[in-house]
Amino acid sequence: MQRAQRIAPITSLQPPYSMLRRAIEEEVLPFAQANGIGVINYSPMVSGLLTGAMTAERVAAFPNDDWRRRAAEFNEPRLSRNLRLVELLREIGDGHGGSPGVVAVAWTLRNPAITAAIVGGRSRKQVQGLAPALHFRLSEEEFNRIRAFLATNVG
């Protein structure tokens, strides 16, 4: 990014970022924040995995041409760990009347370098179900519970 900035200013980035895809935390996000670069992350729910609607049975029933069949997060041993994470998100969300997906999006938005999150939905109902993430804020205790889970349940 430093080399690119010599050619033209960078105003925003659009990287994948979620609880399960955190590679940008150490270098990209601090650089963006220090240089006033907006970050609009995509896939905060990891292609539906963290929405609360995914189950091992649903994953097993994916069509053969579904790319998620080959994705590490949708296969063992990570799948079981990820579904346990969803249960933690569900527990936290239930305390606020929100879904695991709302908690997953709110988790990404808690990072001060993140400007906005792109959430996808296949229906109006799915998108409306995620709207509470606009205002949902994780408490320090809730954030720490998630952080502890992620630290001790490495995929």
N, C-alpha and C positions, 0 to 999 in steps of 0.2 A: 504494500500500500504506500510505503514511503516513496518508492520509485515512481509509482503511478501518480502520486501527488505532484511530482515535479513536472508532469505533462499537463495535468488538469486536476482541479479539485475533486475530491470524492465527497459527495454529499450524503450517500446512504449505501448500506449493504443489505443484502437479503440472504443470509445464511440459514441453514437448518439449525435449530437450537431447541433442546428440550432436556428434561431430566435424564434422558438416556443418550443424548447426543450433546456432549458438553465440551467438545474439542476447542471451541472458540473462546472459552472462559479465560484462559491464561494469557493469550497474546492479543487476539483480535478485539475482544470487547474492551479491554483497558485502552488499547490504541484508539479505537473508535471514540470512546468517551473522552479521552485526553485531547482528541483532535476535532471534536464537535461533529463527528460523523454519525448520522442516524443509523440505527440497526432495526430492521423490520424482520424478525425471525419468522421462518415458516416451519410447519410441521411440529408445533409444540405438543401435539398429542400423538406423535409418531405414527402417522397414517392410520389413526383409529385405535391404536393399541391402548392408549391411556384414557379413552373416553368412558370406559365402564361397560361398554357394550360387547367387548371382545371376551371370548372364552376359549379354552383349549379346543373345545368341540367345534366352534366356529372356525378357528384357524385350521383345524384338520379338514374341514369341508371346503376350504378355498379351492377354486378351480385350478387346474394344473397350470394355467397360464398366468396366474396371479403372482406378481413379482415377490410378494410377501412370503410365499412358500420358501424362497431361497434366502430371505433376510434373517440375519442372526437373531435379531430381537424377537422374531416370531417363531423361533425354533428353540428346542431344549439345548442347553440348560437355562438359557435366558428367558424363555417364555414363562416358565413357572415363577421365576423371580419377578418378572414384570407383572404378572397377574397378582402376585402378593403386593407389589407396589400399588397397583390399582385399588386393592382392598384398603390400603392405608389412605389413599386419596379419597376413596368413598367415605371412610370414617370421618376424615376431616371435612369433606364437603357436606356430609349429613348434618354436621353441627351448625352449618350455615344455610342449609336448604339448597346446596349446590351439588353438582355432579362431579365425578372424578375428572372429567374433561375440563370443567371450570377451574378446578384446583390446578391441573396441569398447566393451563394457560396462565393463570395467575402466578404460578411459580416462575415462569419465564419473565413475566412483566415485573417481577420483584427486583430483577437485576437492573440497576440504575442505567446501564448502558443500552438497554433495550428500549426502543422508542415505541414499538407496536408489535403485535403478533398477527400473523396471517392464520386464520382458522378456516378450514374448509368444511363444507357440509354438502350432503347430497340432497338435502331437502330443507325447506323453510323451517320445519320443526327442529331439525338438528342445529341449524344456525341460531334460531331463537333460544334453544336450550343452552347455548354458549354465551349469550349476551350478558349474563350476570358476571362474567369474567372481567367486564369493563370496570366494575366497581369492587369486585371481591379482592380483599387483601389478606394475605396470610399473616397470622400473628408470628412473633418471633419463636414461640414454642412450637407452632405448627411447622414453620420452616425448618426448625432444628430437628423435628421428628423425621421429616423427609430427608434432610441431609444425613442424619444418622443411618437411616435405612439404606440410602445410596452408598454410604461409606462401608457398611458392613455386609452388604449383599451384592458384591461385585459379580458381574456377569461373566 
